[in-house]
């Protein structure tokens, strides 16, 4: 499979990049510093694959429409592991989503799996207490607003999208044993390892599951 990857120099993206290459997929990755891609690749379990995939790294920014379109061209699927940048780039996710959806439309690519955040939708979560609903959205107002706008842009497209709503991200090793619930976190499932977010994305891509859905992950 030919995969376009955005956010490959991040911690979820590093797991995705390693898996794709070890599994024999061809990856075109966008990074502000392509040299960073080699540094963030994560270990993959023995026997994961033949390791014959190829990597083409393109220098550029997710807010650069032409760079995003170039990475997407010729791919079978697009994976976005971009995360919010806060004050440095408060509209990164929404801006990148506009470039991704436009680039996919021009290239005729349909499958998109994008990392989102469960916290941005906490107000609708029936299992979250009133105090948390009052405090958390105030602390993360800007990144949550960016996340919601990103989802709105992607939902308005005619792509075969999946929006992976991660709970609180941790750097513990992946277990492959996590719970998934549509839209909101599983009850008491308030954290997830970045490696397991990548694991879910890999499975959703290969199995074709969760199209036009927003699964939320937690332990």
C-alpha positions in Angstrom: 0.0 0.0 0.0 1.1 3.6 -0.7 0.6 5.7 2.4 0.8 9.5 2.8 1.8 10.3 6.4 1.5 13.7 8.1 2.9 14.1 11.6 5.4 11.3 11.1 8.0 13.0 13.3 5.7 12.9 16.3 5.3 10.2 18.8 2.2 8.6 17.4 3.5 9.2 13.9 6.8 7.5 14.7 5.0 4.3 15.5 2.9 4.5 12.3 6.1 5.1 10.2 7.9 2.2 11.8 4.9 -0.1 11.3 4.3 0.9 7.7 8.0 0.4 6.7 8.3 -2.9 8.6 5.1 -4.1 7.0 6.4 -3.4 3.5 4.3 -0.3 2.7 5.6 2.6 0.7 5.4 5.9 2.7 5.6 9.5 1.6 6.0 11.6 4.7 5.8 15.3 5.2 8.1 16.9 7.8 9.5 20.3 8.5 12.8 18.6 9.0 12.9 15.3 7.1 16.0 14.2 9.1 13.7 14.0 12.2 11.9 11.1 10.7 14.8 8.7 11.2 15.1 9.9 14.8 11.5 9.2 15.9 11.0 5.8 14.4 9.8 3.4 17.1 10.8 -0.2 17.7 8.5 -2.7 16.1 7.9 -6.2 17.5 9.9 -9.0 16.0 8.1 -10.7 13.2 6.1 -7.6 12.4 6.9 -7.8 8.7 9.6 -8.1 6.1 10.8 -4.5 6.5 10.9 -3.8 2.7 8.8 -0.6 2.7 10.3 2.6 1.2 10.3 6.1 2.6 10.2 9.3 0.6 10.5 12.3 3.0 9.3 15.7 1.8 10.3 18.9 3.5 7.3 21.1 4.2 4.6 22.2 6.6 1.1 20.9 6.9 -0.2 24.5 6.4 1.5 24.5 3.0 -1.2 23.4 0.6 1.2 22.6 -2.3 3.5 20.5 0.0 0.6 18.5 1.4 -0.8 17.9 -2.1 2.6 16.6 -3.3 2.8 14.1 -0.5 -0.8 12.9 -1.1 -0.5 12.5 -4.9 -0.4 8.8 -5.9 -1.2 7.4 -2.4 -3.8 4.8 -1.5 -4.6 6.3 1.9 -3.6 9.3 4.1 -2.8 9.0 7.8 -2.6 12.2 9.9 -1.0 12.0 13.3 -0.7 15.8 13.7 -1.2 17.2 17.2 -2.1 20.7 18.3 0.7 23.2 18.6 -1.0 25.5 21.1 0.0 29.2 20.9 2.7 28.5 18.3 0.1 27.5 15.7 -3.4 27.6 17.2 -5.2 26.7 14.0 -2.8 24.0 12.8 -5.2 21.1 12.8 -8.0 22.9 11.0 -5.7 24.4 8.4 -4.0 21.1 7.8 -7.4 19.4 7.4 -8.4 21.9 4.7 -5.2 21.2 2.8 -5.5 17.4 3.3 -9.1 17.2 2.1 -8.4 19.5 -0.9 -5.3 17.5 -1.8 -7.1 14.2 -1.5 -10.0 15.5 -3.7 -7.6 16.6 -6.4 -5.7 13.3 -6.3 -8.8 11.1 -6.1 -7.7 9.5 -2.8 -10.6 8.5 -0.5 -9.3 6.9 2.7 -8.3 9.2 5.5 -7.6 8.3 9.2 -6.9 11.3 11.4 -5.9 11.5 15.1 -8.4 13.6 17.1 -8.9 14.3 20.8 -11.7 13.0 23.0 -11.4 15.9 25.3 -12.5 18.3 22.7 -16.0 16.7 22.8 -16.2 16.3 26.6 -19.4 18.4 26.9 -21.4 15.7 25.2 -19.9 12.8 27.1 -22.5 11.2 29.4 -19.9 9.6 31.6 -17.9 12.8 32.5 -18.7 14.7 35.6 -19.9 18.3 35.6 -16.8 19.6 37.4 -14.5 18.2 34.7 -16.8 19.5 32.0 -16.5 23.0 33.5 -12.7 23.0 34.0 -11.1 21.1 31.2 -12.5 23.0 28.2 -11.3 26.3 29.8 -7.8 25.0 30.2 -7.6 23.7 26.7 -9.9 26.1 24.9 -7.7 26.9 21.9 -6.5 23.4 21.0 -10.0 21.9 21.6 -11.5 24.6 19.3 -8.9 23.7 16.7 -9.7 20.0 17.0 -13.5 20.5 16.6 -12.9 22.7 13.6 -10.6 20.0 12.1 -13.3 17.4 12.5 -15.9 19.7 11.0 -13.8 20.2 7.9 -13.2 16.5 7.5 -16.8 15.6 8.1 -17.9 18.0 5.4 -15.8 16.2 2.8 -16.9 13.1 0.8 -13.9 11.1 1.9 -13.9 7.8 3.7 -12.7 9.3 6.9 -12.1 8.0 10.4 -11.5 10.4 13.3 -9.6 8.6 16.1 -10.5 10.4 19.4 -7.7 9.6 21.7 -8.0 10.0 25.5 -5.1 11.3 27.6 -2.0 10.2 25.8 0.8 8.4 27.7 4.2 7.1 26.6 3.9 3.6 28.1 4.4 0.6 25.9 1.5 -0.5 23.8 -0.5 -3.5 25.0 -2.9 -4.1 22.0 -5.6 -4.4 24.7 -7.8 -1.3 24.8 -11.4 -0.5 24.6 -13.2 1.4 21.8 -16.5 3.3 21.9 -18.1 5.4 19.3 -17.8 9.2 19.9 -16.9 9.1 23.6 -14.4 7.3 25.8 -15.3 3.9 27.2 -16.4 4.2 30.9 -13.5 5.0 33.1 -11.2 4.8 30.1 -9.3 8.0 30.5 -5.9 7.3 29.0 -4.3 5.5 26.1 -0.7 4.8 25.0 0.5 6.5 21.8 1.6 3.1 20.6 -1.9 1.8 21.0 -3.4 4.7 19.1 -1.1 3.8 16.3 -2.1 0.1 16.6 -5.8 1.1 16.2 -5.1 3.2 13.2 -3.1 0.4 11.6 -6.0 -2.1 12.2 -8.7 0.4 10.9 -6.7 1.0 7.8 -6.2 -2.6 6.9 -9.6 -3.8 7.9 -11.6 -0.9 6.5 -13.4 -0.4 9.8 -14.9 2.7 11.4 -15.5 4.6 8.2 -17.5 7.8 8.8 -17.1 7.3 12.6 -15.3 8.8 15.5 -14.1 5.9 17.7 -12.6 6.9 21.1 -9.9 4.8 22.7 -9.2 4.1 26.4 -8.0 1.4 28.7 
